[in-house]
Each structure stands twice: as structure tokens, then as C-alpha cells.
Amino acid sequence: MITLVENGSKHLRKAVLTTPASVLAAFGKEINYNDIEEGLYLFEPEDQKRIIAGIKQKQFHFWNSIETVEYYRDIHWQLPGMEEHAKKTLESLAIQNSDLVVDLGCGWGRIAEQLLSFKLNFQYIGIDFSDEMLKMARKNIQELGNGKIAFQNHDLAQGMPLADNVANKILANWGIVYLPQDELKPTLAEVHRVLKPGGIFVCAAIVEGASFVLLALRCLPAFISSKKRKIIKKGMKFGARVKKLFPLYTRDQLELMIGEAGQLEIIDMYPTIWGRSVTIVARKPA
Ligand SMILES: C[S@@+](CC[C@H](N)C(=O)[O-])C[C@H]1O[C@@H](n2cnc3c(N)ncnc32)[C@H](O)[C@@H]1O
């Protein structure tokens, strides 16, 4: 049973959702992921399974839609603060010759493209479960690639398709934090298994509790340009949708999970995009 309170400008509607079908119909619209997690225990185990399966299906469709891929390709990386975020992420990754870099939830290949610009002799494996994202990634990297880039279609909830102690660097640039806790914790244990001793994990996540006021103030100068204004508006609309469909963690929760479930030693942690995102840099003990 989930209580839905819709507080529109003109009316207040209260509804109690008691069937999996009604919960799923409201999911992503009137109610968000965290609401469902809170009320899920009130359902019978069979109904819980149905709700979880329905949520996963909707989430997968979201990542696998052309609309989402085009948003990431055309809008996301142009938002204010993104350039600075990417610069810091790549600095934290500190890629070196002969590194094996694994990119979890690699998307349409933006990071691979940036790494290639370093002209170093590394190997890169991008993992994602969205066919459409990977189609775009392969198209995007084809002109640039030279054999050192590979993409794998794989659901990270099923573990990582790699041997123990092989990766020098693992990156998850907003790539794994949309997993629910019961999938995120084993994924972090997988990060530990696949990293070489002394290897580095860089994990970026949009976090709960970030200051929207500060963000709005920082974005104000960009509003002068109508092109930027359109991009920011689309970014905000997309962000609101993501917030409805996926779990949103706090910085403390992530720090705890990376340290405990991942058994990794946190060596740095910093905000980017004026506090909307946090990057945690961790090391597998040597
Ligand atoms: C927010 S996008 C980030 C994309 C890319 N890292 C970037 O910075 O542009 C999240 C990506 O994670 C992928 N993803 C989400 N859940 C996944 C899962 N269970 N297994 C594999 N990939 C997943 C999505 O398909 C999507 O491409």
C-alpha cells in the first residue's frame, strides 16, 4: 500500500495505491522511486516481486530509449559545470600508459572519446546494458578508435564480466548510482574484485541534499544566452525525470557503501557542479 498525495496548485488529491498495476501506473509520474521503496514492505511478497520487475523494465526502457541517448549526446555535456566536472574526473583517474581502464555505465562513449585525446597507450573497456547507448558509442568512437577501445553489452546487476585483479582504473561517471542498494553493494564488491591491488576507483554521483539555490545562481549568467537557456531548461526537465525513476543517495550513504561493501579506501572526495554531484576517489589496498 502506497499513499499518494498529489499537491497540485488547485487541488489536493489523496489516493491509496494497493495493487502492483496502480503503483506501476503512478511510478515515474505521481510517485518516485524512493516513495515506492518506503511502502514496498506493505505488499505481499508476490506483489513486491511484480512491482520490482515492473520498475526495472521501466528503468531499462528509459536508458534504452533514443530520446535518452540523444539527450546525453546533445544536451547533458553542454550544461554549466560539465566541462569542469569532466576535467576533474579525468585528473582523478590519472590515466597512464598501459593502464586498463574499465568504465561502468559508459553511455554513448563521451569519456572514451576524452581519454583518446590523451594519446596514451592504454586499454579501455566500456560496459553498459543499453543497446542504444552502445550503438551510439560504437558510431562515435569508430572514427577515433584504434583497437584499444572495447564496449561490452552487460547488465552490471549480474556482476562484472572480467577476471580478478586486472583493472588499473575503474570509472563510474554517474554509471552505477542508479542501481538500488541491493544491486549497488554487490557491484561495489565486484569493483574490489576486478581492480588490481593499488588500483583506483572514481565514482561520480548526483546526490540528495544538494543546493538548488546555489546551482540556480551559478546558472544565471548562462541565461543571458538563449541557446544556453534552452539547454538548461532541457537539463532541468531531464533531471526531474531521473529523480522520479531512480534512487537518490546521500553523499554519506555512498561513502559508507564504497568503504564497507566495496572494501575500498577513500582517498579523496569533492563536489562538482556546485554540489549537485559528488566524486569519490577510492583505492584498493595494495
Ligand atoms: C547517467 S548515464 C552515464 C553515462 C556516462 N557514464 C556519461 O558520463 O556520460 C548512466 C548509464 O548507465 C547505464 N546503466 C544503468 N544501469 C545499468 C546496469 N544495470 N548495467 C549496465 N549499465 C547500466 C545506462 O544505460 C546509462 O548509459
The ligand as an SDF file (V2000), in Angstrom:
LIG
                    3D

 27 29  0  0  0  0  0  0  0  0999 V2000
   23.7270    8.7410  -16.3810 C   0  0  0  0  0  0  0  0  0  0  0  0
   24.2410    7.6890  -17.6740 S   0  0  0  0  0  0  0  0  0  0  0  0
   26.0020    7.9930  -17.6120 C   0  0  0  0  0  0  0  0  0  0  0  0
   26.6880    7.7280  -18.9250 C   0  0  0  0  0  0  0  0  0  0  0  0
   28.1950    8.0300  -18.9810 C   0  0  0  0  0  0  0  0  0  0  0  0
   28.9300    7.4220  -17.9030 N   0  0  0  0  0  0  0  0  0  0  0  0
   28.4400    9.5320  -19.0010 C   0  0  0  0  0  0  0  0  0  0  0  0
   29.0660   10.0490  -18.0630 O   0  0  0  0  0  0  0  0  0  0  0  0
   28.0320   10.2010  -19.9710 O   0  0  0  0  0  0  0  0  0  0  0  0
   24.0840    6.0970  -16.8930 C   0  0  0  0  0  0  0  0  0  0  0  0
   24.4690    4.9340  -17.8100 C   0  0  0  0  0  0  0  0  0  0  0  0
   24.4820    3.7420  -17.0120 O   0  0  0  0  0  0  0  0  0  0  0  0
   23.8960    2.6840  -17.7500 C   0  0  0  0  0  0  0  0  0  0  0  0
   23.3540    1.6890  -16.8070 N   0  0  0  0  0  0  0  0  0  0  0  0
   22.3800    1.8780  -15.8930 C   0  0  0  0  0  0  0  0  0  0  0  0
   22.1290    0.7340  -15.2150 N   0  0  0  0  0  0  0  0  0  0  0  0
   22.9680   -0.2040  -15.7300 C   0  0  0  0  0  0  0  0  0  0  0  0
   23.1800   -1.5900  -15.4730 C   0  0  0  0  0  0  0  0  0  0  0  0
   22.4680   -2.2430  -14.5480 N   0  0  0  0  0  0  0  0  0  0  0  0
   24.1320   -2.2420  -16.1830 N   0  0  0  0  0  0  0  0  0  0  0  0
   24.8480   -1.6040  -17.1400 C   0  0  0  0  0  0  0  0  0  0  0  0
   24.6850   -0.2850  -17.4410 N   0  0  0  0  0  0  0  0  0  0  0  0
   23.7640    0.4000  -16.7450 C   0  0  0  0  0  0  0  0  0  0  0  0
   22.8150    3.3760  -18.5920 C   0  0  0  0  0  0  0  0  0  0  0  0
   22.4440    2.6180  -19.7230 O   0  0  0  0  0  0  0  0  0  0  0  0
   23.4880    4.6990  -18.9510 C   0  0  0  0  0  0  0  0  0  0  0  0
   24.1750    4.6290  -20.1750 O   0  0  0  0  0  0  0  0  0  0  0  0
  1  2  1  0
  2  3  1  0
  2 10  1  0
  3  4  1  0
  4  5  1  0
  5  6  1  0
  5  7  1  0
  7  8  2  0
  7  9  1  0
 10 11  1  0
 11 12  1  0
 11 26  1  0
 12 13  1  0
 13 14  1  0
 13 24  1  0
 14 15  1  0
 14 23  1  0
 15 16  2  0
 16 17  1  0
 17 18  1  0
 17 23  2  0
 18 19  1  0
 18 20  2  0
 20 21  1  0
 21 22  2  0
 22 23  1  0
 24 25  1  0
 24 26  1  0
 26 27  1  0
M  CHG  2   2   1   9  -1
M  END
$$$$
